[in-house]
Amino acid sequence: MLFHIQQHMVTPNLLHVRLLFVILLILLITCSETAVLLCYFHLCAEDYHWWWRSFLTTGSTSFYLAIYAIYYMHYQLHLEGKASHILYLGYITLITLVFFLFTGCIGFFSCFWFVKKIYSVVKID
């Protein structure tokens, strides 16, 4: 899947932009559902420290991106020279960090909305 995303980013086309938008929607839905589900499990176990955990559980998908990027560099790109390797790894580090922050924020805000919605329904007599 990541190979197709990298190929579509190199040669942009209207069809490719639509495909990337659909992949982005799938990412948003998957991250928010995963974060809400894990947050619910922790709230059921009476563990109310969900703030950082919701950020880190969805943000950890960026480690997969980093591992795949290193694999892609070694087996697909065939870079020559240290400067090319350093430049590629620098850009991948920045992309991985931005992806970590993006998916972490998705998880945090979806859990925040979920917890707010749950506790707004609870009635205390």
Steps between C-alpha positions, in 0.01 A plus 500: 500500500778742588673418170190613310477819705864582427448433129189720486678786671774496235262518203196704607179457307137576583430131551803472725387797708160336549666174602721682752191676640323166547809359672507806728134444593569135578794608717285753689222249564737220603701717738194647668326164539811336641560782746138505619492123543820491705386801701173324576685189620714710732200690634322170569805388700474827697824634357426866441845600370401486137647831380849401394407140433248604235765715334769233507289205386403660172829683459692173520394420144774735387757241611364268233545780248861551609582129482347472156685809379831350610411173329406694187831685509706183522315277255326730248683833467863391454641833615867577445706718729470601861338832419203328333453269798520784752261715301249217460517406868462867600186540293361169622563608859306822444216318321483240776488771768221687320310174449545418871359838602216480246379152597558571869280809482231302322502243779505758777216712363281201422551368856437845642172524311407143607570559870321834492199337335492212748528715812244751376238225502579381855246638746595543863210515741 
